[in-house]
Amino acid sequence: MSNQADKWTRRDARPGTLAGALGGLMEMLGVRASDADLAARWDAIMGAEIAAIARLAAVKKTRDGKYNIVVRPANPAFTLQLSYMAPEITARINKYFGRDAVAKISFRK
């Protein structure tokens, strides 16, 4: 009986977002919940080439409903290459959200 009581009182992980909990269902329905959904699916959205050299550092929502995206290169040497890929990164994020969602992309070393 004490084993079962420990099961309910112990907490294994931090609470996640609703999009994280229902991610598969929401993906099937085509719903994009929030910027947290973008962070959770960064590798799938960007593809292997970009995901290997860049991580999502921050997403800031502007007053007009668009997002300012901050990308952190895996190595500072990739910053220039990523700056040339900024239109492609913007296009992939916009395609994912299904609208013109990106206001600005910046890179943090």
N, C-alpha and C positions, 0 to 999 in steps of 0.2 A: 504493500500500500504506500509506503514512503517513497518508493521509486516513482510511482505515478504522480505524487505530489511535487516531487522535484521537477518532473517533466513540465509542469504548468508554471512553475515559478521561475525557472531558468530561462534566460533570454539569449538566444544564439546570435542574432543579428540585429542590426539597426532596422527600423521601419523603412520601407521603400516607398516609392511613389506609386500612385494608382496606375500610371502607365507601365511601370515596371512589373507590377503584380498582374496586370491584365494585358501585358504586351502582345502576346500571341493573338489573343482575341481581337485586340484593337488593330493589329496589323492586318488581320484577315478582313476586317470591316473597312479598312482604309482610313482610320481615324488617327490624326496626329495630335496627341494630347498637349504637349508642351515642349519647352526647351529641354526638360529632363529626359524626354523621349529621344531627342536628338543626341544627347550625351550617351544614353544607354545603347544606341544603335550606330555610333560614330563609325566603327569599323565597317559595318555593312553598307552604310551610306557612301562613304568615301572610296571604298574599294581597297584592294591590297596595296596598291602603289602609294597612295596618299596616306593611308592609315599606318603604314610602316615608318613614315618619316614625320608624322604630325599627330599631335594629341589635341583634343579640345580643352582649352584652358578655362574659358569663361564664356557665358552667354548673357548678354544684357539686353533687356527689352526696352525699346524706346517708347516715347509717348504715342507715336503713330502706329504701334503694334508690330514694328519690324524689329529685327535683332541685330545687335552689334556682336560679331563673333570674334573671339580672341583665340588664336591657334598658337600652340607651343611646339616648335620643331624638336625632334628627338636630339638633334645636334645643331648648334648655331650655324653651322655651315650650310644647312638646308634652308635657311631663311630666304635667301635670294631665289632659290628654285621654287619655294612655295609662293613667293610673291608673284612669280610668273604664272603659277597655277591658280591664282586667286579667282579669275573668272570661272574656271572649271569647278572650284570648290563652291563658289556662289551658285552656280547652275545646279549642282547636285543637291545642295541644301534647299534651294527653291523648288526643285522637282520633288523632293521628299515631302515638303509641306504643301505642295500643290498651289503655291502662290508666290508672289514676289516678297519673300520674307526677310532677305538679308539687306540691311542698310549699309553695313561696313564690315570689312574683315581686316583685322590687324594681327600682327605677329609679335609674340613676346619671346625674347631669347632666354 
